[in-house]
Amino acid sequence: RNLKIFYAINSATRFTERDRAVARIIRPHLIQAFENVLQFTDARAIAVLSAHTFRSGTHGLIMADFSGRIIHATEQASDHLSQARQAEGGETDALAANETLPPRMLAWLSRMGREEGGNHPPLELEMPGCSVVFRGAVVDKRHWVIASQAQDMRALADVFRRIYHLSLRQADVLLWLSRGKSNADIATILNISGRTVAKHVEHIFGKLGVENRLAASHKAIDLLGG
C-alpha cells in the first residue's frame, strides 16, 4: 500500500516538482488516515461478527470509541444501557445518535485502560430484581467492545436453593453475600433484621460445609461459573 502511494507520487508525469513536494509532505497523513479507516472498519466488522454470538435474550454487545461515544449496540445491549442509566438516576429512553456511555461505565473503562494485562474485573450494576454485568476489551487502539449480560437475581438464588438445599431466604442471603455485601447491607436489601441475617448465614455455612464468608462466597461464585 505504501509503495503504491510512493509510486503515484513519483511517477505521475502531470505533477510538477512543487506538486510532488506537497504530495510528499501530506503522504504520511494520507497513510495514517487510511490506517484509521481500516481500523474503524475492522472494529465494526468484529462487532458485527461478535454480535451473532450474543443473540440470546440475556446478552448484548456494545462498541464505543475511547471518548465513550457509542458506535454500535445490539438491541439487548441498548436495554442494558438504559438500565445502567436508570441505576445512575438518568432517563430510560432509547439510545440517541452519538450518545455516550454512562459516567460510571466511562470511569470503569478508563481504569481498565490504565491497567496492564487483560484480566480486568467486570462492572456489575445492581437493580431491583436483576443485575447487569459488563465486560470490556480493546479491539484496536481506538475502540472498546463491551459484552453485557443481564442476570435475573431470583433465578440465581433458585440455583443456590436447589443445589445447596437452602430455604428461599437463605438463598437470597447467599446471593448477596457472594457479591460482597455485609450483614447490614443484606438486612437493608431484604428488609429483615441483622440478627435474622446472621442466623441465615450460620445455617448457610452448615449446609455448604464451610466456616467463613469467603469460603461460602467462593463456592457460590464457582457454582455460577464466575
Helices and strands as residue ranges (DSSP letters): H 2-11, H 17-51, E 59-65, E 70-73, H 75-87, H 103-114, E 123-127, E 130-138, E 143-152, H 153-164, H 168-177, H 183-190, H 194-208, H 213-223
